[in-house]
């Protein structure tokens, strides 16, 4: 199930990147986030650069998780044994507990 979610999210990220790259100057994922968010009144181009940066970062996390799945890594909670949700893994790619168990520890 997680593998299918990852594939879907990677496809969405690729489509978003393609669309944003057409409307703005490409921002390298290696640029620091502070370089992008220092504008007080951002133009539409700056807003698109910020979106593009976030999508690049999300895609890198998705590819990292996909690679871990290829290496037979399972994303099961160390507390309850249930699969950790993709939303949680995107926030904490090395999470060992699901949200419920993390709250209870």
Secondary structure in CASP SS format (residue, H / E / C, confidence):
PFRMAT SS
TARGET T0000
AUTHOR 0000-0000-0000
METHOD secondary structure of the structure
MODEL  1
X C 1.00
X H 1.00
X H 1.00
X H 1.00
X H 1.00
X H 1.00
X H 1.00
X H 1.00
X H 1.00
X H 1.00
X H 1.00
X H 1.00
X H 1.00
X H 1.00
X H 1.00
X H 1.00
X H 1.00
X H 1.00
X H 1.00
X H 1.00
X H 1.00
X H 1.00
X H 1.00
X C 1.00
X C 1.00
X C 1.00
X C 1.00
X C 1.00
X C 1.00
X C 1.00
X C 1.00
X C 1.00
X H 1.00
X H 1.00
X H 1.00
X H 1.00
X C 1.00
X C 1.00
X C 1.00
X C 1.00
X C 1.00
X C 1.00
X C 1.00
X H 1.00
X H 1.00
X H 1.00
X H 1.00
X H 1.00
X H 1.00
X H 1.00
X H 1.00
X H 1.00
X H 1.00
X H 1.00
X H 1.00
X H 1.00
X H 1.00
X H 1.00
X H 1.00
X H 1.00
X H 1.00
X H 1.00
X H 1.00
X H 1.00
X H 1.00
X H 1.00
X H 1.00
X H 1.00
X H 1.00
X H 1.00
X C 1.00
X C 1.00
X C 1.00
X C 1.00
X C 1.00
X E 1.00
X C 1.00
X C 1.00
X C 1.00
X C 1.00
X C 1.00
X C 1.00
X E 1.00
X C 1.00
X C 1.00
X H 1.00
X H 1.00
X H 1.00
X H 1.00
X H 1.00
X H 1.00
X C 1.00
X C 1.00
X C 1.00
X C 1.00
X C 1.00
X C 1.00
X C 1.00
X H 1.00
X H 1.00
X H 1.00
X H 1.00
X H 1.00
X H 1.00
X C 1.00
END
